[in-house]
Amino acid sequence: MTAFARAAAALCLAAGPALAEDIVTYDTDLSYGDVVFGLENAILDEGLVIDHTSHVGNMLARTREDVGSDVQLYEAADVFGFCSAKVSRSVMEADPMNVAYCPYHIFVVQQAGEDRVMIGYRGFPDGSMQEVEDLLDRITRAAIAE
């Protein structure tokens, strides 16, 4: 193998897809409605605005038969999207490619047949996104008063 071929192969490996990050979750005995209410307030308390709420649980329930499934995954599941101008500017000044992670999301789910509710978010790569992960963790914990 020539030096050029080795360099090209190394470059291809380095440019491969990123590995999935960890999912950070917290379980609670609070009701689903209480967790959602707490999350909405925790986001507002940070001076942020919820840009979008994705009603994933409703969509999956509504389309279950259309895709040939009889499995009910959730009692309820929603994903809340929002952004922070201050935090986003900070992490994007550190690395402009962090734009790929914005907006930020926190999910609330109650699995079918379960009493407990889970709240969480997707973790980020170590480094410049730590500030966002700290924000998401603070909001998530505040939502369930942990």
N, C-alpha and C positions, 0 to 999 in steps of 0.2 A: 504494500500500500504506500503510495507516495505521500509526502508531507502535506501536499495540498488536499488529498483525499482524507487524510487523518484530521486535518483542520476543519474540513467541510463536515465530516461526520460529528466532530465535537460540537460544532456550531449548531447542527440540527438537534442534537441531544439537549443542548442548553436552551434552545428555543421551543422545546416541547411544552405541552400544556401544564399549567400549574396544578399541584395536588390540591384536593379539596381540603379546606380548613375545618377545624373542629366546630361542632355545634355546641353552644353553651346553653344549658337549660336549668330551670328551677321549677320544682314541683310545689304546689300549694294546695291546701284544703279550702281556700277561698272559692266562691262560686265563679263560674265563667264570667258572668256579668260584672262581678266585683273586680276581677282581674282586668277586664277591658276598661272599666271605669278608672281604675287605678293607673293603668298604662296611659290612657288619654290625659289624665291629670299630670302624671309625671313628665310627659312630653311637653305639655303646656307650661309646667313649672320651670322647665329649662329654657323657656322663652322661644320654643320651637312650634312649628305648625305641622300637623299631619297633612301631607300632600295627597296621600292615597291610602285607602283601605281595600285590600284584596280579600274578598270573601271566598276563600279557597274551599272551605267546608261546604258552603251552599252550592258552589259550582260542581264539586264532586258528587254531591247528593243528587243534584238536578240532572247530571249527565250519566249517572251510574248505569242505568238500563241501556242508554244509547250506545255505550261502549261495550256492552255485553257482560257487565259485572253485577253481582248481587251483594257485594261487600260494602258495608257501611263503615267507613274509616273513622269518622269523627262525629261527635255530638255537635261540635262547633269548632271552626278553625278560621282565624283571620290573621292577616299579615298587615302591619301598619308601616307605611313608608314616610320618611321625613328626612330633612337635611338640616345642618347647622352651618350657617355662613362662616362663622368664626372657626369652628373645628375643621370644616372642609378646606378653607383657605390655608390653614396651618398644614394639614397633611398633604395638600396638593402643591404647596410651595416646597415641601420636603421632597415630593416626587409627583410631578404632573400626571403620571400614569395612575395615580390613586383615584382619578376621576371615574375609573371603571367600577369603583365600589359605591358610588353615590347614586341614588339616595340610600340611606341606611334603613334597615328593616328589623322589626321585632315582631315575633309571632306569638299568638296565644292559641292553644289547642286543648280540646278535651276529647280524648279518644273515645270511640264508641264503647259503651258499657263501663266506662271508668267514671269514678267520682272526682278524682284529682284532676287539676288543671295544670298545664305546663306552659311556661312562658320562656322565651329564649331568643337567641340571635345567632347568626353565623359569625364564627371567629374570623380574624383577619391575620395576614402574615405578620410575623414579628417585625418590629421596626417602626416605620413611619405611621402605620395605622393604629398604633397603640392608643393614641389619643381618642380615636373613634371608638375603639373597643371599651375604653374606660367610660366614655359617655353612655354607650349602650348598656353596660353593666350597671351603671348608676341608675339609669332610667328603669331598667328591668327590676332591680332590687326595690326601688321606690314604689313601683307598681304593686308589689305584694308586701310592702312594709317590712322587708327583710333587712 
